[in-house]
Amino acid sequence: MANIKSQIKRNRQNDGLRLRNKAVNSDLKTSIKKVEAAVAAGEPTDDLMRAAQKKIDIATSKGVLHKKTAARKKSRLAKRASTSASE
């Protein structure tokens, strides 16, 4: 347990940020799983893809994901969705 006042405040801030990051990450994973489930079921994925890409962009803007990680996730997701559409 910290005794220094500034570290006590920093610990409080870290807890809040950790919870926010966890919520953003969880929401992101859920939207990606929805796209993958739609691809597996052979359903149209246009709206789900748009929503998932938006969630990835939001996570990037909040600092949860690195810019290049976000680009990689969007690219792989689009690739999976397009292979199912062409089949």
C-alpha positions in Angstrom: 0.0 0.0 0.0 1.4 3.4 -1.0 2.0 6.0 1.7 2.8 8.9 -0.7 -0.2 11.1 -1.5 0.6 11.4 -5.2 1.0 7.6 -5.5 -2.4 7.0 -3.8 -4.0 9.3 -6.3 -2.1 7.6 -9.2 -3.4 4.2 -8.0 -7.0 5.5 -8.0 -6.5 6.8 -11.5 -4.9 3.5 -12.7 -7.9 1.6 -11.4 -10.4 3.8 -13.3 -8.4 3.6 -16.5 -8.0 -0.2 -16.2 -11.7 -0.6 -15.9 -12.4 1.7 -18.9 -9.8 -0.2 -21.0 -11.3 -3.5 -19.9 -14.8 -2.3 -21.0 -13.6 -1.0 -24.3 -11.6 -4.2 -25.0 -14.6 -6.5 -24.0 -16.9 -4.5 -26.3 -14.4 -4.8 -29.1 -14.0 -8.6 -28.7 -17.8 -9.0 -28.7 -18.3 -7.1 -31.9 -15.5 -9.1 -33.6 -17.0 -12.4 -32.5 -20.4 -11.3 -33.9 -18.8 -10.8 -37.3 -17.1 -14.2 -37.2 -20.3 -15.9 -36.2 -22.1 -14.2 -39.1 -19.3 -15.4 -41.4 -19.6 -18.9 -40.2 -23.4 -18.9 -40.6 -23.1 -17.4 -44.1 -25.1 -14.3 -43.2 -24.4 -10.8 -44.6 -21.8 -9.0 -42.5 -21.9 -5.4 -43.9 -23.5 -3.8 -40.8 -21.6 -5.9 -38.4 -18.3 -5.2 -40.1 -18.9 -1.5 -40.0 -19.7 -1.6 -36.3 -16.7 -3.7 -35.5 -14.4 -1.4 -37.4 -15.9 1.5 -35.6 -15.2 -0.2 -32.3 -11.6 -0.8 -33.3 -11.2 2.8 -34.2 -12.7 3.9 -30.9 -10.3 1.6 -29.0 -7.4 3.1 -30.9 -8.4 6.7 -30.2 -8.8 5.9 -26.4 -5.3 4.3 -26.4 -6.4 0.8 -25.7 -5.0 -0.5 -29.0 -1.9 0.6 -30.9 -2.5 2.1 -34.3 -0.8 -0.8 -36.2 -2.6 -3.4 -34.1 -5.9 -1.8 -35.0 -5.0 -1.8 -38.7 -4.0 -5.5 -38.5 -7.3 -6.4 -36.8 -9.4 -4.6 -39.3 -7.5 -6.1 -42.2 -7.8 -9.7 -40.9 -11.5 -9.2 -40.2 -12.2 -7.8 -43.6 -10.3 -10.6 -45.2 -12.4 -13.2 -43.3 -15.6 -11.4 -44.2 -14.7 -11.1 -47.9 -13.7 -14.8 -48.3 -17.1 -15.8 -47.0 -18.9 -13.4 -49.3 -17.1 -14.8 -52.4 -17.9 -18.4 -51.5 
